[in-house]
Amino acid sequence: ASVQRGNPEMQRRAQQVIDACWQLGASDGHDNPIVIIHDVGAGGLSNATPELIDHSQLGGCIEIQDVPNAEPGMSPLEIWCNEAQERYMIAVMPEDLDTFSAICERERCIYAVIGQMDDSGQLTVTDARTGDNPVDMQMQDLLGKPPQTRKDVISVAREVPAAKLDGVDIADACQRVLRFPTVADKSFLIHIGDRTVGGLVSQDQLVGPWQVPVSDVGVTARSFDSTAGEAMAMGERTPVATLNPAASGRLAVGESITNLAAARIGRLADIRLSANWMAACGYPGEDQALFETVRAVGSELCRELGIAIPVGKDSLSMQTRWDDDEGSKNVFAPLSLIVSGFAPVLDVRKTLTPQLRRDAATSLLLIDLGEGRNRLGASCLSQVFDLPGGAPADVVSAGQLQNFFAAIQALNDAGLLLAYHDRSDGGLYAALCEMAFAGRTGVDIRIAGDDLIGALFSEELGAVVQVRDEDRAAVDAILAQHHLDDIVADVGIVNDDREIRVLHNGEAVFVAGRGELQQVWAEVSYRMQAARDNPMTARQQFDAIIDDDDPGLSPRIPFDPQEDIAAPLINTGARPRVAILREQGVNSHNEMAAAFHRAGFEPVDVHMSDILAGRRTLQSFKGAIACGGFSFGDVLGAGGGWAKSVLFHESTRTAFQNFFNRDDTFTLGVCNGCQM
């Protein structure tokens, strides 16, 4: 295996093994054979193996030559430390090894027993080829409590110049910010592949009948029969780190929370974060920036919020040096923290989206967690006009962020919110435009006071919600109950003219059609797709944006989907067995099984390796379902590859012929399964 080159098929096989093991633990009378599992990442086996052994507070002996390896010339050091992908270290009890081995064989997943744990407290790595012990040391010395490392770093005083926003034209700003890639439509990234594979995705990137990519959160259902689920969202404000690294870290955490708030989550404390740190350690000022940001996020903000960061990763060499005829050169990247947030969802059906509704009299409210500061440092506005300087946005109060999250959940639970969108890149203006794009409607943006630019384009934390006018009293009461009433402002209404209008103290200062502005927002993505994909269809998609008569995805269902039309045809208690066939790369087999189960059948997972090895036959099945997806790489002729695994194996070919010749059987093929 090579470093940093993915092998999705092997990853899939490994995941199938892991799934099969934990499913044994969920069944009566069986136990999961996996005792401990650790992915092999940074540091390779040299990191994963000691950490796995340390969890049991034991020692262990590893034979380095037993590690599966396609390159026999590698030294013990290279085998021990390389970071080849799609590998796990797993601890299995000796009495469960046969069970684990059988699962791996069924899934065609390579594995090897490379050692044992013992009570020696010693980590020993042997090399059968040389007779040496490349590693032989006490676990306490390796993962005990070594003395703290003292690191001398160069601190740099950060001087932030004052912002110079004189002469910024509001119409120019409204156009430039929407075109800025950080704000603009990301469809070209989404449409490059299948965005939703499987039947458990409740909310993906795209929103509403016109499938606009503005979703705050991704949500999946826990099972095919449950409305509970999981939510995932991200937060990052890397440009802010050029002015205030600690603020960039706090904003990344805050943005992940305001994004997750769109899902129906019980408590803020239910959220778990993963932190991905990137820094140019060793470059003057960057060690200081990393230290200050880690302290601000881990020791201060997350403790105040009651949120844990149990996992993460780091890349701390984000710089490069070289020499040329002009002398020594050095390029470094500023500190970056990418926060991924995860939380259990009480009801996936209550996920809020930015799509504005037009079927009632409503108001648009801004919950301003910046409390009117409207700082513009490192904002998208400052970047598009190349205006460095100015204080950046920051988390003003952890307590108010907690109150905000609780209030949104209470309003959602009471059914008082029609739409929700967090304020982040591009500020209030971008948030309201995206909500209008998703609802294909117009918006009057109403700004009062002297600071029009700050109010529109500041990227302080917060969110815009759409509420019915008839519910306003109930909404205000809940916001007041959570101490947010002083930071809530009416910022607009939906209009029927399909125009985006910015009104400052009642006077219109910018007016443009919804379609015109959405094309400005989508132009970057359109040009990327036109260069990469079919330019004609990319143009058709771009032109459709201005078609106000396009109904989008608006299904008209002429029947009751809750009616079970198969019920009269199914004998009570009779559930015909169907084989859900799997081969390498097949997906959605679980969805297929769930559909057949709901239709009154008894689905059985049948891997082609079961039939080829004679572990299973087709005699007891009434149906054979060949699922699709990416079997045999999903290339031209992929279905033929699957078919040949049957045709070129005599007993398997005979088994399928006998099945097809029976009068009481049926076969269904989907996608690559149909080609097979």
N, C-alpha and C positions, 0 to 999 in steps of 0.2 A: 504494500500500500504506500501511496505517496503522501507527503505532508500537504495539508490544506487543499486536497483535491477530493471532492465529495464522491461518495459511492452510494447513491440513494437506494439502490436495490439491496445492498448489504445492510444499510441502516434500517430498511423496512423489515428485512428478515430478523434482525436483532430485536426490533420492536415487537414483532409477532411472537418471538420467544418470550420476551418479558411479559407481554399481555397474557399468553397462555399460562405462565407461571402464577401470576397474581390471580387469574381466574380460578386456578385450582384452590387457592387459599380462600376464595369466596364460596366454594362449594362445600357441602356437608361431607365430612369424613375425609377431607383431603387437606393438605398443607402446601403452601407456596414453597417450592424448593429453594427459592432465593432468600438467603439470610441477610446479606448486605449487597448493595450494588453501588458502583462508583464509575462515572464516565471517565474515559481516558482523554484528557485535554492537555492543558499546558503542563510541560514537564514529562508527558508520556507516562510510562509505567513507573518511573522514578518518583512521581508524585502520587499517582492513583494507588499503587500497591501499599506504601507505608500508611497512607491515610485510611485505606480500607482495613488494614490490620490494626491500626490504632483504635478504631471504633470498638474493637473487642478487647482492647487493653491486653493484647497477647503479643507473641512474636511470630515469625514465619520464615520458611525456607523456600526460595524460588529457584528453579532451574531455568537459566536464561535461554538455553537452546530449545526449550519446549515451547517458546513463544512462536506462534505461527508467523512465518516470515518468507516472503518470496525472493529475498535477496540474501543468499547464503554467505556473501562476503562481508556482511556487516559485523562490526566489532561488538563486544558486550556493551560498551558504552553507548554505541549508536542504537542498539536494540532497546536498552534500558531507558534512554532519554528521548527517543524520537516521538513525534506527536501525530503519528498516522491516525486518520479519522475513523469513525464508525466502529469504535471498540469500547468495551466495558470490562471492568474487573468485577467479578461476581464471586461471592462466598457461598458455597453449597455444602451442606452436611454430607458426609460420605454415604450415608444410607439413602440419600435422595439423588445421588449422582446418576443412577440409571434412569430415573424419571426425567431429570434435566437433559440427559443425553438423548433420550427418545424424542423429546420436544425439538431439540436442535436438529436432529436427523430429519424429522418430519418437515421442518421449515427450511431445510438445506442451509442451515446457518453454521458457519465454521466456529468451532470452539476448541479449547485445549485446556487440560489440567496442567498448570505450570508450577504448582507448589501446594504447600499445606501450612495452616496456622498451628502454632504450638504454644506452650506456656513458658517458653524460654526467655521471652522479653527481648530476643535478639532478632534482627533482620539479617538474613544471610542469603546472598545471591550466588549460586554456584554456576560453574561453566563446565559441562561435561566434556567439551571439546579440548579444553586446556588443563582441566583439573584445578583451576584457580577458583578463588572466591572473590569476585570483583567487588562485592559489598559484604561487609561483616561488621556490624556495629549494633550497639544497644538502641532500642527504640526510644529510650528516654533521652539519649544524646541527640537523636534525630528530630523528635517531635515533642520533647519535654518542654522545659521552660528556660530557654537560653537567655542570656543577658540581653537587654534591650540594645539595639544598635543605635549608636549616636552618629548622626549624619550632619556634617557641616554643609550648609547650602548658602547660596548667594541670594539675599533678599533684595527686592527692588521696590522702591516707593512708586506706587501707581498714581500718576497725576492725570486726572480726568478734566480735560478742557471744557469750558462751557459750550453748550449747544448753540449753534447759530442757524436759526430757522427763518430768518428774515428773507422775504421774497419767495417763499414756497407757495406756489399757486395751487389752490385747492383742486381745480379740475385736473391739472397735471398730476398731482399727488394721487388722486383717486384712480387714475389710469395706471400710473407706474406701479403702485402697490399691488394691484390685481395681477399685473404681468410678472411681478417678481417671482422667480421659481419657488421660493419658500412658501409663498401664498397660493400660487397658481394651481390650476387643475392638475392632478397627478394621474389621470386616466392612462397615460402611456405606460406607466409603471404597473398599473393594475391589469390592463388588458393583454399584457405580454404572456400571460398564462391563465390557467383556470383559477379564478379567485376563490371559488367555493367548491371543494371536493368533499362529498359526504353529505349526509342528511341531518347532521346535528348543528349546522351553522344557522344561527338565528338572526344575527346582524353582521354583515360584512362591511366593506368600505363604502358601498354605494347605497344611496338613500332615495326613496320615493319612486313614483312612476317613471321619472326620467333618469333614474339611476345616476345621480350626481355624487361624486366621491367626496363627501363631506362628513362622514360618520365620525363621531367622537370616540367610539368604543367598539370593539369586536366582542360578540357574545355567542356562546355555543350552549346548546342544551346538554344536560347531563346524560340523558338517555332518550330513546325514541318514545318513551311513555311518560316522560317527566317534563314539567315546565320549569324546574330548577335548572341552574346551569352555572357557567363560569364567564367572567368578563376579563378582558385584557385591554390595556391602553398604555400609551407611552407619553413621556414628557422630555423635552430637551430645550435648552436655550443657550447653545454654545456661543453665539456671538457676544452675549452679555459677559462671558468670561474675559474678553479683552479689556473690559472696564472694571468688572467686579466679579472675580471667580466665585466667591462664596454665594453671591446673589444668583449666579447662573445655576448653581447646584440647588439652591432652595426653590428656584422657579421650576426646575426640571421635576422635582418632587411635587410641587404644587400643581403643575400642569397635568401630571399623570392623575392626580386626584380629581381635578375639575373635569377631565375626560371620563374617568370612571364613574363620576356622579351621574352620567346619563343612564347607567344601568341600575336596576333595582337591587341595591346591596343593603344588607341589614345594618351594619355598623362600619364606621371608618376603621375600627380596629381589625376588621376582617380582611383588610387589604394587606397583601405582601408585596414587597418591592424587590426587583433585581436591578443592581447598579452596574453599569458598564462604564468604567473609567478609562480615559485616554489622556495621556500627558507626556510632555517632553522632559522627563526627569534629567537633571544635569544641566539644563539650559538655565541661565540666570533668571531667577524669579519664578520659574515653573514649579520647582519643588515646594516653594512657599505657597503658590496658588493651590497646589494639590492638597497640602496640609490644611490650609484654611478652609477649603471646600469640604474635605472629609469631616473636619470638626463641625462645620456649620450644618451639614446634612445628618451625619451619623450620631454625633454627640449632643446636638442641640435640637434641630427641627423635628426629626423623626421621633425623638424621645418625647417632645412636647405633644406630638400628634398621636403617640401611642401606636406607631406603625413600625414593623420590623423589616429589616433588609437581610434576609437569611442567605441570599445568594448574590453572585455578581462575578465580574471578571475585569481584568485590566490589561491595558497595553500601554506601557510606560516608556516607550522608546520612540515617541512620535516626532522624530527629527532625523535629518540626514546631513552628513557632511561630505564634501569632496573638494578636491584641488584641481584647478585648471590653470591656464596661462595667466589669468588675472589674479590668482592667489586662492586662498581658502574660502569656501562658500559654506553656508549653513542655512537650512530651511527647517523651521519647526512649526508644529500645529499648536494652537492654544489649547488650554485645558478643555476637555469635553466630558460631560456626564450625561449618559442616556439612561433614563429610568423607565423600566417596564413594570407596570402595576397589574396585579392579578387579584381577583376576589370572587367568592361564591355569589351567585345571583339567586335571589328568592323567586323571581318570576321573569323568565326571558320575554314574556309577552308585554312587559311594562317598560321595555327599553325605549328611551326618548331619542328622537332624532331632530336634526335641524330643519326638517321640512315644515314650512309655514302653512297653516291652514287658512282657508278662505271661506269656510262655511259658517262663520259666526263673527260677531263684533268682538274684536280682540285688541289687546295692548301688548307692546313689547317692553319688557322691563330689563334694565341692566342691574345686576348685583355686582357692585364695584368693590372688589377686595383690595384694590389699591387706595380706596378711601379718598378719591379725588386728586391724588398726587400726579397722575398722568405724565410720568417720566418717559422720555423718548430715547434715552441712550441705547445704542446698539439695536434699535427697533428696525423693522423693515423699511419704514419711512426714512430713517437716517441713512440706511444703506443705499436705497435707490437714488438719493440725492447726494451721496458721498459726503455726509455731514457727521464726521466723528465727534465724539464728546457728548457731554450731557449725562446726568445721572441715569442709570438704567432702572427698569422695573425691579421690584423685589417683593418678597413675602412680608407684608406689613405686620400680620398677627396670626400666629398659629391657632390661637383660640377662635378667631373669626373664620379661619379656613375650616376648622372643625364644625362651627355653627353652620357654615354654608353647606357643607356636605349633608349634615343632618336635616337641614331645612329642605334641600332638594329632594331627599328621600321621602320626607313627610308629604311634600306637595305632590310628588309622583304617586305615592301610595293612595292619596286622597283623590287622584284623578284630576288634579287642578292644572296640570301643565300640558299644553298642546304641542309645544316644540321647545327644544333646548339646544344651545350651542355655546361652548366655552369661548372666552375671549383669549386669543393667543397671537400667533403670527398675523400681522396686519391690523391688529386692534379691533375696536368696535365696528369700524367701517367694513372690514373684511368679513367679520362674523355675520353682520346683517346682510351683506351681499350674498354670502353663501347660503344663508337661510332662504333668501328670496329665490336664488337659483334652484334650490331643492324643491321649493313649492311652486316654481314658475309663476311668480307673482311680483307685484311691485311693493316698494316700501318707502314710506316717508321717514327719514332719519331726522329726529328733532334734537338739536343741541342748543342748550342755553348757556349763558355765561360768556366770558371773554376768550377762553382758550379753545377755539374750535379745532385746531390741529392736534393738540394734546388729547382732547376728548375723543376724536375720531381714530387716532392712530397709535395711542399709547397701548402697550402690550402688558399692562398690569393684569394680574389674575382676576378672574371673574367669569360671568356667564350672562347670556341673554336668554330670557324665557318668554314664551308667548302664552298669555292667559286670556280667558274669556272675560269680557267686561262684567258679566253677571256674577263671576266668581271672584271679583277683585277684593271684596271685603274679606272673604275667607283666606285668600292668598296673603293679603296684608297682615292678617292676624297670625298666620303661621310664621311669616318673616319676622314679625315683632317678637313672637315667642322665642325665636332663636337670635334675638338681638341684632338683626340685620336691617331693621327699618330705616336706620339713618344712612345706609349706603345703597339704597335702592332708588333708581330714577326711571321715569318714563322716557324712553328714547325713541319711540316710533310707533307707527301703525302700519298695517297692510293697506295698500291702495289697489284699486281695480284697474288702474291705467297701465299696469305693468311697467312702471317707471321707478328707477331708484332716484329719489330726491333727497338732497341734503339741505335741511333748513336750519339756519343759524339765527337764533332769536326771532324765529318766525319768517325770516326772509330766505328764499331759495338761493343757494350759492352754487349748486351743482345739480344738474338734471340729465339723466341718460336713460335710454330704454333698457329694460332687463336683458333682452336678447343681445343688444349691442355690448353691454358690460360683461355678460357671460362669455361672449366670444373673445373679449379682451382677456378674460381670466383663463380661457381654454386654449388660447392661441399657441402657447409654448407646447402644450401636450399635442395639439393638432399637428404642429410642424414636426415634432419628434415621430409621431405615428406615420405621417406622410412619407418621411424619409426611410422609416424602418419597415412599414407594412405596405398594404395596397393604397397608393395615394388617392385613388378614386373613392374608395369606401371611406377613407379618413376624411376626405372633403365632404362626402355626404353626411357623415356624422356631425361634422363641424357646422354645416349649413342648417341641419335640423334644429340647432340650438335656438334659432330665431323664429321657428315655426310655433306661434302661439296656439295653433289649432291641433298640434300633436298631442294626443291623449296619453302618450307614454304607455307604460305597462298598466293597463286598466282592465283587468279580466272581468268578464260578465259570466257568472256561473249559473246555468239554467237548471241546476238541481241542488238538492240539499246534500252537502258533503258529509253531514253527520249520519245520513241514512245508510244503513248497511244493506246494500242491494244483494249481497251474496248470501245473506242469512237464510233465506228460504231454500237455497240450493245446497246448503251444507248440512250433512247429517250430524246431528248433535253427538259430540264425542268422537266422531271420526276425523282424524287429522292425517291425511296422506303424507308420507315422508317424501321430502324432496332433497336432493343433493345440491348444495351450493358449492359449485366447483371453483377451486382456486389454483392459479399458477403464479409464477413469478411476475410481480408487477401488477397483478389484479387488484383493483380497489372497489370500494362500495359493496363488498360482499356482505358486510354487516347490515347495510341498509336494505339489501336485497332479502336477507334472511328476515329482517324485521317486517318487511312488506308481506312476505309469504306467511309469516306467523300471524299477522293481523288478518290475513285473508282466510285463515283456517287450516293452514298446512303445518307440518312439523319439519322445519328446516334443519339440516344437518351440515356442519362444516366438513367438506371433503377436499383435502389437498390432493393434487394430482400425484404427489409422492405416495399418498396412501394407496392409490390404485396401482401405481407402477410397482410398489413393493409388495402388493398382495395383502396389505393390512385391511383393505376394504374392497367390497364389490358393489355393483350397482343393482344387485338382484332385489334388495329390499326397498328400492326407491320407485316411486311413481313418476317423479319428475327429475330432470337434470338441468340445472341452471348454470350456464357459462357466463360469469360476470365479466365486465369490461374494465376499462381504465387504461393502464399502461403495460399490459402484458407483453413480455419480450421486448421491452423498450419502446413500445408504441410507434415503431417505425413501419415503413411500407413492408408488407408481408408478415407483420407481427402475428396476425391470426394464423398464418401458415406455420409459423414456428410452434405455436401451441398444438395445431393439428398434427404436426409430424411427431410430437411426443406421444401421440396416440397411435398413429399409423405405423410407425417404425418399431413399435413394441408389441409383439405378437399377442400376448395374453390380454393386454389393455385394449388392443384393437378388437379382439374377440368379445371382450366384455361390453364395449360400446355397441358393436354390431348386434349382440343379443338384446341389449336394452332397446335399441331402435326398432327391432323386429317384433317386440312385444306389442300386444293390442291395448294394453292398459297404461301406457306411458306417454309422456309429453316432454318436449325439450324447448328451452328458451335460451337464446343467445343475445347478449347486449354488447354493442360496441365491438371491441376485439373478440369478445365471446361469440358474437354473431359471425364474424369473419372465420373464426375457428370452425 
